[in-house]
Amino acid sequence: MTQGEAVTQPEECTEFVESLLADEADIYMASRALKAMGHPLRLKILCILASMKETSVQDLVDIVGTSQSNISQHLSILRDKGILASRKDANKVYYRIGDDKILTLMGTMKETFCASQG
């Protein structure tokens, strides 16, 4: 490409950008979710929940290997951003990814960043 030559974008890419920019609420929601997911421990929690579907706080503590108060703080952030949903059963709280878009994103991240198992 020479200087001054316009970069042409495939029509599909242009449509994607236009649809993403069309609704500020979508941009804001995506930005909040990605920011919350950007912490290594929160991303680890999401990876666990994406593979286990639902798990208790205590199981997350055991798997991650940090304190319950630390896990609870990170779960609270993810829940406040609308990424996680929870339910209480007796004295246990169970968490799951509450947004199908986040589950899709986690699947894409796994395909992109995780080495193949074979």
C-alpha positions, 0 to 999 in steps of 0.5 A: 500500500502506498502513502495516501492510499485508502484502507478498504474494509470488508463489508462485514467488518464495517457492518460490525463496527456500525452495529457496535457503535449504534448503541452506546448502552452496548458499548458501556455494558461491554466496557464494564464487563471487560474491565471486571473480567480483566483481573487475573483472579476474576478471570480464573473464577470465570474460567472455572464457572464456565466449565463447571456451570455452577459452584459454591463459594467454598468450592471456588476457594478450594479450587483457586486456593485463596481466602473466602473473603478474597473470593467473595470480594471478586464474586461481588464485583462480577455480580454487581457488573451483571456477569454472575448470578447466584442462588442460596441453598441453606447456608451455601451460595452458588454462583454461575455465569448469568449472561449467555454472552459472557459464556460465549466470550469465555468459549472464544477465549478458551479457543484462542488462548488455551493450548489444545489438549491433544 
